[in-house]
Amino acid sequence: MLTDGTFCAYPNTPDHVRLLQDQEANRKAILDGLEWLKACADRDKDATIVIYYSGHGTYDLSSNAYYLL
C-alpha cells in the first residue's frame, strides 16, 4: 500500500522502501534496517520515516520485557 501510487507517493525502490517478512525479518536484518533509516534521516532532515510492525508478542512479567514475534 505504501508503494501504490493511488494511495501515496513512495517509490517502490530499495532507496525508499524496505520490506522484511517471514524469515527475512531476523534480528540482524531489523537492526540493519534501523541503521539504514537513521542514515536516510541524517541525509535528509525533511525525510518522512514510517515503521510498520505486524506480528505477535507478549509481555513477560518476570523480566519486565516484551517478546515480539
C-alpha positions, 0 to 999 in steps of 0.5 A: 500500500505504501508503494501504490501510487493511488494511495501515496507517493513512495517509490517502490525502490530499495532507496525508499522502501524496505520490506522484511517478512517471514524469515527475512525479518531476523534480528540482524536484518531489523537492526540493519534496517534501523541503521539504514533509516537513521542514515536516510534521516541524517541525509535528509532532515525533511525525510518522512520515516514510517515503521510498520510492525505486524506480528505477535508478542507478549509481555513477560512479567518476570523480566519486565520485557516484551517478546515480539514475534 
